[in-house]
Amino acid sequence: MNPVDEFFHERREDIRKMAEDKELKQRSLDWMIASDKYRYSYNYTWLGRPIIKYPNDIVATQEVIWRVKPDLIIETGVAHGGSLILSASILDLLGGDRRVIGIDIDIRAHNRKEIESHPLFKRIDLIEGSSVDPKIVAEVERLAAPFKNILVILDSLHTHDHVAKELAIYAPMVSVGSYLILPDTFIEYFPKGYYAHNRPWDVGNNPMTALREFMANTDDFVVDDELNSKLMITEAFDGYLRRLK
């Protein structure tokens, strides 16, 4: 085995063994819950824009984009725009006419201003409206029509019903061999009632419950076990899905 293959073989074995470590998994979840009171995932930026993600998920998203080399990335949920800039920056390195579509029901004026003034906005199309509104979906489909290799990230409203609707709409847009990334599945593993006091989602009503329902009714996608297993501290437990057919 050559040194490169040997490195990746050893890494796969370490990830496999780590995935079996129940104590480490529990410690990772405990850390996530403890750090959330300081809004830990709000602490990072990508090329100047706040990106509300754990660093592990930022790196994992980069790995997926570089591996797939999509022509188009569709993202629901814009917030401060950091995730759009992350996607656009990697597509810019890949070159060509690659683009990102960002959809949000409320793109706040100060965030829009910062996104539109960023050097990478040249690769971004912003759409304001609900990601499940038929008019918005029709606009996304129009913009996506010229592209053949599409990756989707669903990160808007985190209720079961909304995510289930997004999965039904956007999963068919994912190209074979590409990925659908579903963040915020971690909500299912936080204490019950943790979010219910000020959010419309909680244990039993979140992206993970929608994901389980979706996966029970499709064989087009598979959870990327190696990628998901190595993250440990992640907003997207089982949320990196590869399309098989």
C-alpha positions as a Markdown table, in Angstrom:
| # | Residue | x | y | z |
|---|---|---|---|---|
| 1 | Met | 0.0 | 0.0 | 0.0 |
| 2 | Asn | 1.4 | 3.4 | -1.0 |
| 3 | Pro | 1.8 | 6.1 | 1.7 |
| 4 | Val | -1.2 | 8.1 | 0.5 |
| 5 | Asp | -3.5 | 5.1 | 0.5 |
| 6 | Glu | -2.1 | 3.9 | 3.9 |
| 7 | Phe | -3.0 | 7.3 | 5.4 |
| 8 | Phe | -6.6 | 7.2 | 4.3 |
| 9 | His | -6.9 | 3.6 | 5.3 |
| 10 | Glu | -5.7 | 4.3 | 8.8 |
| 11 | Arg | -8.0 | 7.3 | 9.0 |
| 12 | Arg | -11.0 | 5.2 | 8.0 |
| 13 | Glu | -10.2 | 2.7 | 10.7 |
| 14 | Asp | -9.8 | 5.4 | 13.4 |
| 15 | Ile | -13.2 | 6.9 | 12.4 |
| 16 | Arg | -14.8 | 3.5 | 12.5 |
| 17 | Lys | -13.5 | 2.8 | 16.0 |
| 18 | Met | -14.4 | 6.3 | 17.2 |
| 19 | Ala | -18.0 | 5.8 | 15.9 |
| 20 | Glu | -18.3 | 2.9 | 18.3 |
| 21 | Asp | -17.2 | 4.9 | 21.3 |
| 22 | Lys | -20.5 | 5.6 | 23.1 |
| 23 | Glu | -18.8 | 7.5 | 25.9 |
| 24 | Leu | -17.1 | 9.9 | 23.5 |
| 25 | Lys | -20.4 | 10.5 | 21.7 |
| 26 | Gln | -22.1 | 11.3 | 25.0 |
| 27 | Arg | -19.2 | 13.6 | 26.1 |
| 28 | Ser | -19.5 | 15.4 | 22.7 |
| 29 | Leu | -23.2 | 16.0 | 23.1 |
| 30 | Asp | -22.7 | 17.1 | 26.7 |
| 31 | Trp | -20.2 | 19.7 | 25.5 |
| 32 | Met | -22.6 | 20.9 | 22.8 |
| 33 | Ile | -25.3 | 21.5 | 25.4 |
| 34 | Ala | -23.0 | 23.2 | 27.9 |
| 35 | Ser | -21.5 | 25.5 | 25.3 |
| 36 | Asp | -24.8 | 26.4 | 23.7 |
| 37 | Lys | -25.6 | 28.8 | 26.6 |
| 38 | Tyr | -22.8 | 31.0 | 25.2 |
| 39 | Arg | -24.2 | 30.5 | 21.6 |
| 40 | Tyr | -20.9 | 28.9 | 20.7 |
| 41 | Ser | -21.8 | 28.3 | 17.1 |
| 42 | Tyr | -22.3 | 32.0 | 16.6 |
| 43 | Asn | -18.6 | 32.7 | 17.2 |
| 44 | Tyr | -17.1 | 32.2 | 13.7 |
| 45 | Thr | -16.9 | 34.0 | 10.3 |
| 46 | Trp | -16.1 | 32.9 | 6.8 |
| 47 | Leu | -14.3 | 35.6 | 4.8 |
| 48 | Gly | -15.8 | 38.3 | 6.9 |
| 49 | Arg | -19.4 | 37.1 | 7.2 |
| 50 | Pro | -20.8 | 35.5 | 10.4 |
| 51 | Ile | -21.4 | 31.7 | 9.8 |
| 52 | Ile | -23.6 | 30.1 | 12.4 |
| 53 | Lys | -22.0 | 26.7 | 12.3 |
| 54 | Tyr | -19.7 | 24.5 | 14.4 |
| 55 | Pro | -16.2 | 24.5 | 12.9 |
| 56 | Asn | -16.5 | 20.8 | 12.2 |
| 57 | Asp | -19.5 | 21.4 | 9.9 |
| 58 | Ile | -17.7 | 24.2 | 8.1 |
| 59 | Val | -14.9 | 21.9 | 7.3 |
| 60 | Ala | -17.2 | 19.0 | 6.4 |
| 61 | Thr | -19.2 | 21.2 | 4.1 |
| 62 | Gln | -16.0 | 22.2 | 2.4 |
| 63 | Glu | -15.0 | 18.6 | 2.0 |
| 64 | Val | -18.4 | 17.8 | 0.4 |
| 65 | Ile | -18.3 | 20.7 | -2.0 |
| 66 | Trp | -14.7 | 20.0 | -3.1 |
| 67 | Arg | -15.6 | 16.3 | -3.6 |
| 68 | Val | -18.8 | 16.9 | -5.6 |
| 69 | Lys | -17.7 | 20.0 | -7.5 |
| 70 | Pro | -21.3 | 21.1 | -8.0 |
| 71 | Asp | -22.3 | 23.6 | -10.7 |
| 72 | Leu | -25.0 | 25.0 | -8.4 |
| 73 | Ile | -25.6 | 25.0 | -4.6 |
| 74 | Ile | -29.1 | 25.8 | -3.4 |
| 75 | Glu | -29.3 | 26.9 | 0.2 |
| 76 | Thr | -32.4 | 27.6 | 2.2 |
| 77 | Gly | -31.7 | 30.0 | 5.1 |
| 78 | Val | -29.5 | 33.0 | 4.7 |
| 79 | Ala | -29.1 | 34.8 | 8.0 |
| 80 | His | -25.8 | 36.8 | 7.9 |
| 81 | Gly | -24.7 | 35.1 | 4.7 |
| 82 | Gly | -21.6 | 33.2 | 6.0 |
| 83 | Ser | -22.7 | 29.9 | 4.6 |
| 84 | Leu | -23.4 | 31.4 | 1.2 |
| 85 | Ile | -20.0 | 33.0 | 1.2 |
| 86 | Leu | -18.4 | 29.6 | 2.2 |
| 87 | Ser | -20.1 | 27.9 | -0.7 |
| 88 | Ala | -19.3 | 30.7 | -3.1 |
| 89 | Ser | -15.7 | 30.8 | -2.1 |
| 90 | Ile | -15.1 | 27.1 | -2.9 |
| 91 | Leu | -17.1 | 27.3 | -6.2 |
| 92 | Asp | -14.9 | 30.3 | -7.1 |
| 93 | Leu | -11.8 | 28.2 | -6.6 |
| 94 | Leu | -13.3 | 25.5 | -8.8 |
| 95 | Gly | -13.9 | 28.1 | -11.5 |
| 96 | Gly | -16.4 | 28.2 | -14.3 |
| 97 | Asp | -19.9 | 29.6 | -14.1 |
| 98 | Arg | -20.8 | 27.9 | -10.8 |
| 99 | Arg | -23.4 | 29.7 | -8.6 |
| 100 | Val | -25.2 | 29.7 | -5.2 |
| 101 | Ile | -28.8 | 30.4 | -4.7 |
| 102 | Gly | -29.8 | 31.7 | -1.2 |
| 103 | Ile | -33.4 | 31.6 | -0.1 |
| 104 | Asp | -34.8 | 33.2 | 3.1 |
| 105 | Ile | -38.2 | 34.4 | 4.1 |
| 106 | Asp | -36.6 | 37.6 | 5.6 |
| 107 | Ile | -33.3 | 38.8 | 4.3 |
| 108 | Arg | -32.7 | 41.7 | 6.6 |
| 109 | Ala | -31.5 | 44.9 | 5.1 |
| 110 | His | -28.2 | 45.1 | 7.0 |
| 111 | Asn | -27.4 | 41.5 | 6.0 |
| 112 | Arg | -28.3 | 42.0 | 2.4 |
| 113 | Lys | -26.1 | 45.1 | 2.3 |
| 114 | Glu | -23.1 | 43.2 | 3.6 |
| 115 | Ile | -23.7 | 40.2 | 1.3 |
| 116 | Glu | -24.2 | 42.3 | -1.8 |
| 117 | Ser | -21.0 | 44.2 | -1.1 |
| 118 | His | -18.9 | 41.1 | -0.7 |
| 119 | Pro | -16.5 | 40.2 | -3.5 |
| 120 | Leu | -18.0 | 36.8 | -3.9 |
| 121 | Phe | -21.6 | 38.1 | -4.3 |
| 122 | Lys | -20.8 | 37.8 | -8.1 |
| 123 | Arg | -21.6 | 34.1 | -7.7 |
| 124 | Ile | -24.8 | 34.5 | -5.5 |
| 125 | Asp | -28.5 | 34.9 | -6.3 |
| 126 | Leu | -30.6 | 36.0 | -3.3 |
| 127 | Ile | -34.3 | 35.1 | -3.3 |
| 128 | Glu | -36.6 | 36.5 | -0.5 |
| 129 | Gly | -39.6 | 34.4 | 0.4 |
| 130 | Ser | -40.6 | 31.1 | 1.9 |
| 131 | Ser | -38.6 | 28.2 | 0.5 |
| 132 | Val | -41.8 | 26.2 | 0.2 |
| 133 | Asp | -43.9 | 28.9 | -1.5 |
| 134 | Pro | -44.7 | 27.6 | -5.1 |
| 135 | Lys | -43.8 | 31.0 | -6.6 |
| 136 | Ile | -40.4 | 30.8 | -4.9 |
| 137 | Val | -39.9 | 27.2 | -5.9 |
| 138 | Ala | -40.7 | 28.1 | -9.5 |
| 139 | Glu | -38.1 | 30.8 | -9.4 |
| 140 | Val | -35.5 | 28.4 | -8.0 |
| 141 | Glu | -36.3 | 25.9 | -10.7 |
| 142 | Arg | -35.9 | 28.6 | -13.4 |
| 143 | Leu | -32.5 | 29.6 | -12.1 |
| 144 | Ala | -31.4 | 26.0 | -11.6 |
| 145 | Ala | -32.5 | 24.8 | -15.1 |
| 146 | Pro | -29.1 | 25.4 | -16.8 |
| 147 | Phe | -27.2 | 23.4 | -14.2 |
| 148 | Lys | -26.5 | 19.7 | -14.2 |
| 149 | Asn | -24.6 | 19.0 | -10.9 |
| 150 | Ile | -26.6 | 20.4 | -8.0 |
| 151 | Leu | -26.0 | 20.3 | -4.2 |
| 152 | Val | -28.7 | 21.3 | -1.7 |
| 153 | Ile | -28.4 | 22.6 | 1.9 |
| 154 | Leu | -31.6 | 23.0 | 3.9 |
| 155 | Asp | -31.2 | 25.3 | 6.8 |
| 156 | Ser | -34.3 | 27.5 | 7.2 |
| 157 | Leu | -37.2 | 26.9 | 9.6 |
| 158 | His | -36.4 | 23.9 | 11.7 |
| 159 | Thr | -39.9 | 22.4 | 12.4 |
| 160 | His | -40.8 | 18.9 | 11.2 |
| 161 | Asp | -43.5 | 20.0 | 8.8 |
| 162 | His | -41.4 | 22.7 | 7.1 |
| 163 | Val | -38.4 | 20.5 | 6.7 |
| 164 | Ala | -40.5 | 17.7 | 5.4 |
| 165 | Lys | -41.9 | 20.0 | 2.8 |
| 166 | Glu | -38.4 | 21.2 | 1.9 |
| 167 | Leu | -37.2 | 17.6 | 1.5 |
| 168 | Ala | -40.1 | 16.8 | -0.8 |
| 169 | Ile | -39.4 | 19.8 | -3.0 |
| 170 | Tyr | -35.6 | 20.1 | -3.0 |
| 171 | Ala | -34.3 | 16.5 | -2.6 |
| 172 | Pro | -35.3 | 15.7 | -6.3 |
| 173 | Met | -33.2 | 18.6 | -7.4 |
| 174 | Val | -30.0 | 17.0 | -5.9 |
| 175 | Ser | -27.9 | 15.3 | -8.7 |
| 176 | Val | -27.0 | 11.7 | -8.5 |
| 177 | Gly | -23.7 | 11.5 | -6.7 |
| 178 | Ser | -24.2 | 14.8 | -5.0 |
| 179 | Tyr | -25.3 | 15.6 | -1.5 |
| 180 | Leu | -28.2 | 17.0 | 0.5 |
| 181 | Ile | -27.0 | 18.5 | 3.7 |
| 182 | Leu | -29.6 | 18.9 | 6.5 |
| 183 | Pro | -28.3 | 20.9 | 9.6 |
| 184 | Asp | -29.9 | 21.2 | 13.0 |
| 185 | Thr | -30.8 | 17.5 | 13.4 |
| 186 | Phe | -29.0 | 17.9 | 16.8 |
| 187 | Ile | -32.2 | 19.4 | 18.2 |
| 188 | Glu | -33.6 | 15.9 | 18.7 |
| 189 | Tyr | -30.8 | 15.1 | 21.1 |
| 190 | Phe | -31.0 | 18.2 | 23.3 |
| 191 | Pro | -33.1 | 18.1 | 26.5 |
| 192 | Lys | -36.8 | 18.1 | 25.8 |
| 193 | Gly | -38.2 | 21.6 | 26.3 |
| 194 | Tyr | -34.8 | 23.2 | 25.6 |
| 195 | Tyr | -36.1 | 25.2 | 22.6 |
| 196 | Ala | -39.9 | 25.0 | 23.2 |
| 197 | His | -40.0 | 28.1 | 25.4 |
| 198 | Asn | -39.0 | 30.4 | 22.5 |
| 199 | Arg | -38.9 | 28.4 | 19.3 |
| 200 | Pro | -41.5 | 26.4 | 17.3 |
| 201 | Trp | -39.3 | 23.3 | 17.3 |
| 202 | Asp | -38.2 | 20.8 | 20.0 |
| 203 | Val | -37.6 | 17.1 | 20.6 |
| 204 | Gly | -40.0 | 15.2 | 18.4 |
| 205 | Asn | -40.5 | 18.2 | 16.0 |
| 206 | Asn | -37.3 | 19.1 | 14.2 |
| 207 | Pro | -35.1 | 18.3 | 11.2 |
| 208 | Met | -34.1 | 14.9 | 12.5 |
| 209 | Thr | -37.7 | 13.7 | 12.8 |
| 210 | Ala | -38.3 | 14.9 | 9.2 |
| 211 | Leu | -35.1 | 13.2 | 8.1 |
| 212 | Arg | -36.2 | 9.9 | 9.6 |
| 213 | Glu | -39.5 | 10.1 | 7.9 |
| 214 | Phe | -37.9 | 11.0 | 4.6 |
| 215 | Met | -35.3 | 8.2 | 4.7 |
| 216 | Ala | -38.0 | 5.6 | 5.6 |
| 217 | Asn | -39.7 | 6.4 | 2.3 |
| 218 | Thr | -36.8 | 6.7 | -0.1 |
| 219 | Asp | -33.9 | 4.6 | -1.3 |
| 220 | Asp | -32.5 | 7.4 | -3.4 |
| 221 | Phe | -30.3 | 8.7 | -0.6 |
| 222 | Val | -27.9 | 7.2 | 1.9 |
| 223 | Val | -26.4 | 8.7 | 5.0 |
| 224 | Asp | -22.7 | 9.1 | 4.5 |
| 225 | Asp | -21.6 | 7.2 | 7.6 |
| 226 | Glu | -17.9 | 7.9 | 7.4 |
| 227 | Leu | -18.4 | 11.6 | 7.1 |
| 228 | Asn | -21.1 | 11.8 | 9.8 |
| 229 | Ser | -19.2 | 9.5 | 12.2 |
| 230 | Lys | -16.1 | 11.6 | 12.3 |
| 231 | Leu | -17.7 | 14.9 | 13.3 |
| 232 | Met | -18.9 | 14.1 | 16.8 |
| 233 | Ile | -19.5 | 17.8 | 17.6 |
| 234 | Thr | -21.9 | 18.7 | 14.8 |
| 235 | Glu | -25.3 | 20.4 | 14.1 |
| 236 | Ala | -26.0 | 17.7 | 11.5 |
| 237 | Phe | -26.2 | 14.3 | 13.1 |
| 238 | Asp | -26.8 | 11.9 | 10.1 |
| 239 | Gly | -27.4 | 15.1 | 8.1 |
| 240 | Tyr | -24.9 | 14.5 | 5.2 |
| 241 | Leu | -26.8 | 12.5 | 2.6 |
| 242 | Arg | -25.5 | 11.3 | -0.7 |
| 243 | Arg | -27.8 | 10.6 | -3.6 |
| 244 | Leu | -27.4 | 7.2 | -5.1 |
| 245 | Lys | -30.0 | 7.3 | -7.9 |
